[in-house]
């Protein structure tokens, strides 16, 4: 079995409307395109269109939006011309948003499934044609058929799924198995998902569940990868970094050898006293925070929010699960890995991760855009891992 990595980017400003389009979206997207292409890979921009539409609506009174709108379009055009992909992302808090005194006043509803049916229909039936009208002149085969809901909710699934299918959107990547959010404006509950790893054809009444065999039009769900972790795993890496910074060359250790040694707690008073005061303080702080975060939780595999150590660890877990569950199958199974341009702090880590991925799993991976994954899976009479 091979794994096809499908990288997606929720391309947007911050959820509360703050942030500069050029700095949080445009600049990072161009840099990420360069990084992915350097490793022979492509990714899919999940373009949040509601903010763009509101900027367009405010242009007559706010000409300062002309440049962000122009660069928004140019970036998506460049992505298509360079072989990347663009699909639909919607944040309903932008409906009727007003720009006043230098800031956006957004709506209170952040959950697309909780919007009135007419409002959902307007957003979908306007967003999909907007992207296709912009990008089909550059690639006649371009089709907007994939979707991710802003802040992740897809429940209640009706009438949202029926509207998506009516508009020709038959593939979704909103389900993040195990994730629970009790935010009043955008509740999400993916704790009970029938298939928490592999793509599946979903029940249009509730996308968390598998469709029945008699379902007519198929709605494909490709879960975004998540892992259940005890966050103390993060402190293994952090502890190594701290020790390397503080003890550095004290014992004639090379940085690489230092990083390979986890911190060992002091076992007696003499050992404890041998530590420097600074090192003792740092260790105590790390242990305190580690105790607070010892509870297991689910994290989304997001390249913009994870370190290189974490990216590798999660990837190894993904391969282990794929081998354990589907190792005997001669097929390629797509896995979705997300990031947010607005949140990328370490482009070098993403660069290093893609290099490591290619080197470590060269004969076991492929790279698909989201559109390619949708086309390949919908062409199958049945998904081989579900037979």
Secondary structure, DSSP 8 states (H G I E B T S, - for coil): -EEEEEEEEEE-S-TTS-S-HIIIIIHHHHHHHHHHHHTT---EEEEEHHHHHHHHHHTTT-TTHHHHHHHHHHHHHHHHHTT-EEEEEE-GGGTT-EEETTEEE--S---GGGS-HHHHHHHHHHHHHHHHHHHTTT-TT----EEEEGGG---S-TTHHHHHHHTT--EE----TT-EE--TTS-EE-SS-S-SSS-EEEETTEEEEE--TT-SS--EE--B-EEEEETHHHHHHHHHHHHHHHHTTTTS--HHHHHTS------SHHHHHHS-HHHHHHHHHHHHHHHHT-SEEEEE-BTTTS-HHHHHHHHHHHHHHHHHHHTT--SEEEEEEEE-GGG---HHHHHHHHHHHHHHSTTTEEE--HHHHHHHHHTSSS-GGG-
